[in-house]
Amino acid sequence: MDTAFNVFKPRQTIVTVRLGFAVLAHCRDALLEWRKREKLRAKLDGLSDRELLDIGIARGEIDYVSSNRTLDPRGAVLRP
C-alpha cells in the first residue's frame, strides 16, 4: 500500500503546481488588460473635446470605450 501512495503523490503535486501557474497567468493577463485600459483612458482624457468629436467619441463615453475596447460606440466592428 505504501508503494501505491508514493506513485500517486508526485502527480498530485504536479497538478497543484500547474493550477497555481494557471492562476498566476490569469492574474498577470488581467493586470496587463487593466493597464491597457488605463493607458487608453489616459490618452483619451488628454485629447481635447474637438479631437474626441473627430474620432466620434464624446467625453462621457471615455470610460465605456476604454472598458469595452473591442466594441465601437459608433456601431462599427473592431478587430482585437
CNS distance restraints for C-alpha pairs under 8 A (distance, minus, plus):
assign (resid   1 and name CA) (resid   5 and name CA) 6.49 0.50 0.50
assign (resid   2 and name CA) (resid   6 and name CA) 6.40 0.50 0.50
assign (resid   3 and name CA) (resid   7 and name CA) 6.35 0.50 0.50
assign (resid   4 and name CA) (resid   8 and name CA) 6.58 0.50 0.50
assign (resid   5 and name CA) (resid   9 and name CA) 6.21 0.50 0.50
assign (resid   6 and name CA) (resid  10 and name CA) 7.42 0.50 0.50
assign (resid   7 and name CA) (resid  11 and name CA) 7.85 0.50 0.50
assign (resid   8 and name CA) (resid  12 and name CA) 6.66 0.50 0.50
assign (resid   9 and name CA) (resid  13 and name CA) 6.55 0.50 0.50
assign (resid  10 and name CA) (resid  14 and name CA) 6.21 0.50 0.50
assign (resid  11 and name CA) (resid  15 and name CA) 6.17 0.50 0.50
assign (resid  12 and name CA) (resid  16 and name CA) 6.15 0.50 0.50
assign (resid  13 and name CA) (resid  17 and name CA) 6.12 0.50 0.50
assign (resid  14 and name CA) (resid  18 and name CA) 6.10 0.50 0.50
assign (resid  15 and name CA) (resid  19 and name CA) 6.15 0.50 0.50
assign (resid  16 and name CA) (resid  20 and name CA) 6.15 0.50 0.50
assign (resid  17 and name CA) (resid  21 and name CA) 6.19 0.50 0.50
assign (resid  18 and name CA) (resid  22 and name CA) 6.10 0.50 0.50
assign (resid  19 and name CA) (resid  23 and name CA) 6.20 0.50 0.50
assign (resid  20 and name CA) (resid  24 and name CA) 6.25 0.50 0.50
assign (resid  21 and name CA) (resid  25 and name CA) 6.02 0.50 0.50
assign (resid  22 and name CA) (resid  26 and name CA) 6.14 0.50 0.50
assign (resid  23 and name CA) (resid  27 and name CA) 6.21 0.50 0.50
assign (resid  24 and name CA) (resid  28 and name CA) 6.11 0.50 0.50
assign (resid  25 and name CA) (resid  29 and name CA) 6.12 0.50 0.50
assign (resid  26 and name CA) (resid  30 and name CA) 6.15 0.50 0.50
assign (resid  27 and name CA) (resid  31 and name CA) 6.15 0.50 0.50
assign (resid  28 and name CA) (resid  32 and name CA) 6.19 0.50 0.50
assign (resid  29 and name CA) (resid  33 and name CA) 6.15 0.50 0.50
assign (resid  30 and name CA) (resid  34 and name CA) 6.15 0.50 0.50
assign (resid  31 and name CA) (resid  35 and name CA) 6.21 0.50 0.50
assign (resid  32 and name CA) (resid  36 and name CA) 6.29 0.50 0.50
assign (resid  33 and name CA) (resid  37 and name CA) 6.33 0.50 0.50
assign (resid  34 and name CA) (resid  38 and name CA) 6.22 0.50 0.50
assign (resid  35 and name CA) (resid  39 and name CA) 6.14 0.50 0.50
assign (resid  36 and name CA) (resid  40 and name CA) 6.18 0.50 0.50
assign (resid  37 and name CA) (resid  41 and name CA) 6.06 0.50 0.50
assign (resid  37 and name CA) (resid  66 and name CA) 5.23 0.50 0.50
assign (resid  37 and name CA) (resid  67 and name CA) 6.23 0.50 0.50
assign (resid  37 and name CA) (resid  69 and name CA) 7.77 0.50 0.50
assign (resid  38 and name CA) (resid  42 and name CA) 6.08 0.50 0.50
assign (resid  38 and name CA) (resid  66 and name CA) 7.45 0.50 0.50
assign (resid  39 and name CA) (resid  43 and name CA) 6.18 0.50 0.50
assign (resid  40 and name CA) (resid  44 and name CA) 6.12 0.50 0.50
assign (resid  40 and name CA) (resid  66 and name CA) 5.96 0.50 0.50
assign (resid  41 and name CA) (resid  45 and name CA) 6.01 0.50 0.50
assign (resid  41 and name CA) (resid  62 and name CA) 6.44 0.50 0.50
assign (resid  41 and name CA) (resid  63 and name CA) 6.79 0.50 0.50
assign (resid  41 and name CA) (resid  66 and name CA) 5.58 0.50 0.50
assign (resid  42 and name CA) (resid  46 and name CA) 6.22 0.50 0.50
assign (resid  43 and name CA) (resid  47 and name CA) 6.79 0.50 0.50
assign (resid  44 and name CA) (resid  52 and name CA) 7.52 0.50 0.50
assign (resid  44 and name CA) (resid  62 and name CA) 6.62 0.50 0.50
assign (resid  45 and name CA) (resid  59 and name CA) 7.78 0.50 0.50
assign (resid  45 and name CA) (resid  62 and name CA) 7.38 0.50 0.50
assign (resid  47 and name CA) (resid  51 and name CA) 5.90 0.50 0.50
assign (resid  47 and name CA) (resid  52 and name CA) 6.34 0.50 0.50
assign (resid  48 and name CA) (resid  52 and name CA) 6.30 0.50 0.50
assign (resid  49 and name CA) (resid  53 and name CA) 6.18 0.50 0.50
assign (resid  49 and name CA) (resid  58 and name CA) 7.41 0.50 0.50
assign (resid  49 and name CA) (resid  59 and name CA) 6.80 0.50 0.50
assign (resid  50 and name CA) (resid  54 and name CA) 6.24 0.50 0.50
assign (resid  51 and name CA) (resid  55 and name CA) 6.68 0.50 0.50
assign (resid  52 and name CA) (resid  56 and name CA) 6.23 0.50 0.50
assign (resid  52 and name CA) (resid  57 and name CA) 5.18 0.50 0.50
assign (resid  52 and name CA) (resid  58 and name CA) 6.13 0.50 0.50
assign (resid  52 and name CA) (resid  59 and name CA) 7.01 0.50 0.50
assign (resid  53 and name CA) (resid  57 and name CA) 5.48 0.50 0.50
assign (resid  53 and name CA) (resid  58 and name CA) 6.19 0.50 0.50
assign (resid  56 and name CA) (resid  74 and name CA) 6.97 0.50 0.50
assign (resid  57 and name CA) (resid  61 and name CA) 6.24 0.50 0.50
assign (resid  57 and name CA) (resid  62 and name CA) 7.26 0.50 0.50
assign (resid  57 and name CA) (resid  73 and name CA) 7.49 0.50 0.50
assign (resid  58 and name CA) (resid  62 and name CA) 7.10 0.50 0.50
assign (resid  61 and name CA) (resid  65 and name CA) 6.04 0.50 0.50
assign (resid  62 and name CA) (resid  66 and name CA) 6.05 0.50 0.50
assign (resid  63 and name CA) (resid  67 and name CA) 6.03 0.50 0.50
assign (resid  64 and name CA) (resid  68 and name CA) 6.00 0.50 0.50
assign (resid  65 and name CA) (resid  69 and name CA) 5.73 0.50 0.50
assign (resid  65 and name CA) (resid  71 and name CA) 7.33 0.50 0.50
assign (resid  65 and name CA) (resid  72 and name CA) 7.22 0.50 0.50
assign (resid  65 and name CA) (resid  73 and name CA) 7.10 0.50 0.50
assign (resid  70 and name CA) (resid  77 and name CA) 7.87 0.50 0.50
assign (resid  70 and name CA) (resid  78 and name CA) 5.76 0.50 0.50
assign (resid  70 and name CA) (resid  79 and name CA) 6.72 0.50 0.50
assign (resid  70 and name CA) (resid  80 and name CA) 5.91 0.50 0.50
assign (resid  71 and name CA) (resid  75 and name CA) 7.76 0.50 0.50
assign (resid  71 and name CA) (resid  76 and name CA) 7.77 0.50 0.50
assign (resid  71 and name CA) (resid  77 and name CA) 6.66 0.50 0.50
assign (resid  71 and name CA) (resid  78 and name CA) 6.30 0.50 0.50
assign (resid  72 and name CA) (resid  76 and name CA) 5.55 0.50 0.50
assign (resid  72 and name CA) (resid  77 and name CA) 6.34 0.50 0.50
assign (resid  72 and name CA) (resid  78 and name CA) 6.53 0.50 0.50
